[in-house]
Amino acid sequence: MRGVKLKLPIMANPRRHPPVPRESKKWARLYRLRTLVERVNSRVKGLLGLGKIMLRGMAMVTVRSLLSLLVMLAAAVGMA
């Protein structure tokens, strides 16, 4: 199978061809937001115990997650 090439459309690989150019100011702003969200995810998993949830059912997991986020927000308001 030498010489066989597979041509994919540009939209098939959004990592190589993102909809927002990497050198733009919009990209920098969006990337800062992503960093912020990843930091919050890390705190929620580590400090609030959502890294390993031992509950059954989507409703129970949702309640646990929302309560954890409310605790994190209350702590932030208390520190402010």
mmCIF file of the C-alpha atoms, coordinates in Angstrom:
data_MODEL
# 
_entry.id   MODEL 
# 
loop_
_atom_site.group_PDB 
_atom_site.id 
_atom_site.type_symbol 
_atom_site.label_atom_id 
_atom_site.label_alt_id 
_atom_site.label_comp_id 
_atom_site.label_asym_id 
_atom_site.label_entity_id 
_atom_site.label_seq_id 
_atom_site.pdbx_PDB_ins_code 
_atom_site.Cartn_x 
_atom_site.Cartn_y 
_atom_site.Cartn_z 
_atom_site.occupancy 
_atom_site.B_iso_or_equiv 
_atom_site.pdbx_formal_charge 
_atom_site.auth_seq_id 
_atom_site.auth_comp_id 
_atom_site.auth_asym_id 
_atom_site.auth_atom_id 
_atom_site.pdbx_PDB_model_num 
ATOM 1  C CA . MET A 1 1  ? 0.000   0.000  0.000  1.00 0.00 ? 1  MET A CA 1 
ATOM 2  C CA . ARG A 1 2  ? 2.721   2.451  -0.893 1.00 0.00 ? 2  ARG A CA 1 
ATOM 3  C CA . GLY A 1 3  ? 1.755   5.845  -2.109 1.00 0.00 ? 3  GLY A CA 1 
ATOM 4  C CA . VAL A 1 4  ? -1.773  5.746  -0.748 1.00 0.00 ? 4  VAL A CA 1 
ATOM 5  C CA . LYS A 1 5  ? -2.781  9.042  0.792  1.00 0.00 ? 5  LYS A CA 1 
ATOM 6  C CA . LEU A 1 6  ? -5.822  9.838  2.810  1.00 0.00 ? 6  LEU A CA 1 
ATOM 7  C CA . LYS A 1 7  ? -7.024  13.402 2.438  1.00 0.00 ? 7  LYS A CA 1 
ATOM 8  C CA . LEU A 1 8  ? -9.152  14.683 5.285  1.00 0.00 ? 8  LEU A CA 1 
ATOM 9  C CA . PRO A 1 9  ? -11.128 17.907 5.309  1.00 0.00 ? 9  PRO A CA 1 
ATOM 10 C CA . ILE A 1 10 ? -9.722  20.722 7.435  1.00 0.00 ? 10 ILE A CA 1 
ATOM 11 C CA . MET A 1 11 ? -12.630 20.486 9.885  1.00 0.00 ? 11 MET A CA 1 
ATOM 12 C CA . ALA A 1 12 ? -11.795 16.821 10.561 1.00 0.00 ? 12 ALA A CA 1 
ATOM 13 C CA . ASN A 1 13 ? -8.823  17.859 12.730 1.00 0.00 ? 13 ASN A CA 1 
ATOM 14 C CA . PRO A 1 14 ? -9.696  20.972 14.761 1.00 0.00 ? 14 PRO A CA 1 
ATOM 15 C CA . ARG A 1 15 ? -6.461  20.719 16.778 1.00 0.00 ? 15 ARG A CA 1 
ATOM 16 C CA . ARG A 1 16 ? -4.343  21.413 13.708 1.00 0.00 ? 16 ARG A CA 1 
ATOM 17 C CA . HIS A 1 17 ? -6.756  23.925 12.199 1.00 0.00 ? 17 HIS A CA 1 
ATOM 18 C CA . PRO A 1 18 ? -8.584  25.693 15.043 1.00 0.00 ? 18 PRO A CA 1 
ATOM 19 C CA . PRO A 1 19 ? -11.488 28.012 14.212 1.00 0.00 ? 19 PRO A CA 1 
ATOM 20 C CA . VAL A 1 20 ? -9.662  30.866 16.004 1.00 0.00 ? 20 VAL A CA 1 
ATOM 21 C CA . PRO A 1 21 ? -6.078  31.575 14.858 1.00 0.00 ? 21 PRO A CA 1 
ATOM 22 C CA . ARG A 1 22 ? -3.538  30.890 17.605 1.00 0.00 ? 22 ARG A CA 1 
ATOM 23 C CA . GLU A 1 23 ? -1.757  34.218 17.201 1.00 0.00 ? 23 GLU A CA 1 
ATOM 24 C CA . SER A 1 24 ? -4.880  36.338 17.731 1.00 0.00 ? 24 SER A CA 1 
ATOM 25 C CA . LYS A 1 25 ? -5.909  38.249 20.844 1.00 0.00 ? 25 LYS A CA 1 
ATOM 26 C CA . LYS A 1 26 ? -9.142  36.258 20.981 1.00 0.00 ? 26 LYS A CA 1 
ATOM 27 C CA . TRP A 1 27 ? -7.121  33.035 21.239 1.00 0.00 ? 27 TRP A CA 1 
ATOM 28 C CA . ALA A 1 28 ? -5.109  34.442 24.156 1.00 0.00 ? 28 ALA A CA 1 
ATOM 29 C CA . ARG A 1 29 ? -8.295  35.501 25.960 1.00 0.00 ? 29 ARG A CA 1 
ATOM 30 C CA . LEU A 1 30 ? -9.945  32.117 25.429 1.00 0.00 ? 30 LEU A CA 1 
ATOM 31 C CA . TYR A 1 31 ? -6.801  30.291 26.548 1.00 0.00 ? 31 TYR A CA 1 
ATOM 32 C CA . ARG A 1 32 ? -6.694  32.328 29.772 1.00 0.00 ? 32 ARG A CA 1 
ATOM 33 C CA . LEU A 1 33 ? -10.305 31.312 30.427 1.00 0.00 ? 33 LEU A CA 1 
ATOM 34 C CA . ARG A 1 34 ? -9.396  27.680 29.854 1.00 0.00 ? 34 ARG A CA 1 
ATOM 35 C CA . THR A 1 35 ? -6.552  27.943 32.355 1.00 0.00 ? 35 THR A CA 1 
ATOM 36 C CA . LEU A 1 36 ? -8.946  29.463 34.871 1.00 0.00 ? 36 LEU A CA 1 
ATOM 37 C CA . VAL A 1 37 ? -11.466 26.653 34.412 1.00 0.00 ? 37 VAL A CA 1 
ATOM 38 C CA . GLU A 1 38 ? -8.778  23.973 34.734 1.00 0.00 ? 38 GLU A CA 1 
ATOM 39 C CA . ARG A 1 39 ? -7.628  25.559 38.004 1.00 0.00 ? 39 ARG A CA 1 
ATOM 40 C CA . VAL A 1 40 ? -11.186 25.461 39.366 1.00 0.00 ? 40 VAL A CA 1 
ATOM 41 C CA . ASN A 1 41 ? -11.567 21.834 38.255 1.00 0.00 ? 41 ASN A CA 1 
ATOM 42 C CA . SER A 1 42 ? -8.380  20.939 40.095 1.00 0.00 ? 42 SER A CA 1 
ATOM 43 C CA . ARG A 1 43 ? -9.592  22.604 43.296 1.00 0.00 ? 43 ARG A CA 1 
ATOM 44 C CA . VAL A 1 44 ? -12.983 20.906 43.097 1.00 0.00 ? 44 VAL A CA 1 
ATOM 45 C CA . LYS A 1 45 ? -11.427 17.494 42.590 1.00 0.00 ? 45 LYS A CA 1 
ATOM 46 C CA . GLY A 1 46 ? -8.743  17.831 45.227 1.00 0.00 ? 46 GLY A CA 1 
ATOM 47 C CA . LEU A 1 47 ? -10.100 19.998 48.005 1.00 0.00 ? 47 LEU A CA 1 
ATOM 48 C CA . LEU A 1 48 ? -13.822 19.311 47.782 1.00 0.00 ? 48 LEU A CA 1 
ATOM 49 C CA . GLY A 1 49 ? -13.597 15.577 47.178 1.00 0.00 ? 49 GLY A CA 1 
ATOM 50 C CA . LEU A 1 50 ? -15.158 15.286 43.733 1.00 0.00 ? 50 LEU A CA 1 
ATOM 51 C CA . GLY A 1 51 ? -12.226 13.356 42.289 1.00 0.00 ? 51 GLY A CA 1 
ATOM 52 C CA . LYS A 1 52 ? -13.678 10.053 43.417 1.00 0.00 ? 52 LYS A CA 1 
ATOM 53 C CA . ILE A 1 53 ? -17.425 10.104 43.969 1.00 0.00 ? 53 ILE A CA 1 
ATOM 54 C CA . MET A 1 54 ? -18.923 6.983  45.509 1.00 0.00 ? 54 MET A CA 1 
ATOM 55 C CA . LEU A 1 55 ? -22.577 7.773  44.807 1.00 0.00 ? 55 LEU A CA 1 
ATOM 56 C CA . ARG A 1 56 ? -25.082 6.166  42.478 1.00 0.00 ? 56 ARG A CA 1 
ATOM 57 C CA . GLY A 1 57 ? -27.389 8.039  40.192 1.00 0.00 ? 57 GLY A CA 1 
ATOM 58 C CA . MET A 1 58 ? -27.014 11.213 38.231 1.00 0.00 ? 58 MET A CA 1 
ATOM 59 C CA . ALA A 1 59 ? -29.256 13.162 40.624 1.00 0.00 ? 59 ALA A CA 1 
ATOM 60 C CA . MET A 1 60 ? -27.103 12.361 43.656 1.00 0.00 ? 60 MET A CA 1 
ATOM 61 C CA . VAL A 1 61 ? -23.878 13.197 41.831 1.00 0.00 ? 61 VAL A CA 1 
ATOM 62 C CA . THR A 1 62 ? -25.387 16.476 40.620 1.00 0.00 ? 62 THR A CA 1 
ATOM 63 C CA . VAL A 1 63 ? -26.489 17.428 44.131 1.00 0.00 ? 63 VAL A CA 1 
ATOM 64 C CA . ARG A 1 64 ? -23.063 16.577 45.542 1.00 0.00 ? 64 ARG A CA 1 
ATOM 65 C CA . SER A 1 65 ? -21.306 18.572 42.832 1.00 0.00 ? 65 SER A CA 1 
ATOM 66 C CA . LEU A 1 66 ? -23.528 21.619 43.243 1.00 0.00 ? 66 LEU A CA 1 
ATOM 67 C CA . LEU A 1 67 ? -23.135 21.596 47.014 1.00 0.00 ? 67 LEU A CA 1 
ATOM 68 C CA . SER A 1 68 ? -19.367 21.407 46.628 1.00 0.00 ? 68 SER A CA 1 
ATOM 69 C CA . LEU A 1 69 ? -19.365 24.352 44.232 1.00 0.00 ? 69 LEU A CA 1 
ATOM 70 C CA . LEU A 1 70 ? -21.586 26.346 46.599 1.00 0.00 ? 70 LEU A CA 1 
ATOM 71 C CA . VAL A 1 71 ? -19.131 25.698 49.422 1.00 0.00 ? 71 VAL A CA 1 
ATOM 72 C CA . MET A 1 72 ? -16.282 26.893 47.216 1.00 0.00 ? 72 MET A CA 1 
ATOM 73 C CA . LEU A 1 73 ? -18.188 30.074 46.296 1.00 0.00 ? 73 LEU A CA 1 
ATOM 74 C CA . ALA A 1 74 ? -19.120 30.719 49.935 1.00 0.00 ? 74 ALA A CA 1 
ATOM 75 C CA . ALA A 1 75 ? -15.474 30.400 50.919 1.00 0.00 ? 75 ALA A CA 1 
ATOM 76 C CA . ALA A 1 76 ? -14.486 32.866 48.180 1.00 0.00 ? 76 ALA A CA 1 
ATOM 77 C CA . VAL A 1 77 ? -17.130 35.368 49.326 1.00 0.00 ? 77 VAL A CA 1 
ATOM 78 C CA . GLY A 1 78 ? -16.034 34.923 52.924 1.00 0.00 ? 78 GLY A CA 1 
ATOM 79 C CA . MET A 1 79 ? -12.418 35.654 52.000 1.00 0.00 ? 79 MET A CA 1 
ATOM 80 C CA . ALA A 1 80 ? -13.442 38.717 49.990 1.00 0.00 ? 80 ALA A CA 1 
# 
